[in-house]
Amino acid sequence: MKTYPLRFETLLPTTIDNAWDFFTSPLNLAKITPPEMNFIVTSDFKPTDKVYAGMIITYKVSPLFGIKLNWMTEITQVKENQYFIDEQRFGPFALWHHQHHFKEVKGGVLMTDILNYAIPYGFIGRMANSLIVAKQVNEIFAYREKVIGEMFGCK
């Protein structure tokens, strides 16, 4: 299985507590996902709920051609104000391992996303990644960075 590693960094002009509070709310993920993905958290969470190790989060998402898919991730690790990790348990990927790191730096918080993913279906999956998926994943994170920038007042 071929895996694809990606890394994204964003400097947030905010405190670690504000960054952590926003990004550890499962409901906020929909706010930073492109609208055309029709991303809906289907788990029954309240706005005050925060991630914890073992938390299961379910979604509906339309990544291609408006086709709705179910997706389930598990929060596998959490270290307060430092990082949390989500891993796909059911969904469109053969592997999805997403680390969210937060570090106080001069001027705010450096948020680093480290993503490793794989596509199922062998050669066909590798072709799909080359033609569609890699571009789409990068566009999702570019959209996310833009929206986060607007929300947190990044320059």
Salt bridges, closest charged atoms under 4 A:
GLU9 OE2 - ARG7 NH2 3.45
ASP21 OD1 - LYS50 NZ 2.99
GLU74 OE1 - ARG89 NE 2.75
ASP86 OD2 - HIS98 ND1 3.50
ASP86 OD2 - HIS100 NE2 2.60
GLU87 OE1 - ARG89 NH2 3.39
GLU87 OE2 - HIS97 NE2 3.52
ASP113 OD1 - HIS98 NE2 2.72
ASP113 OD1 - HIS100 ND1 3.41
ASP113 OD2 - ARG144 NH1 2.90
GLU139 OE2 - LYS135 NZ 2.88
GLU150 OE2 - LYS146 NZ 3.23
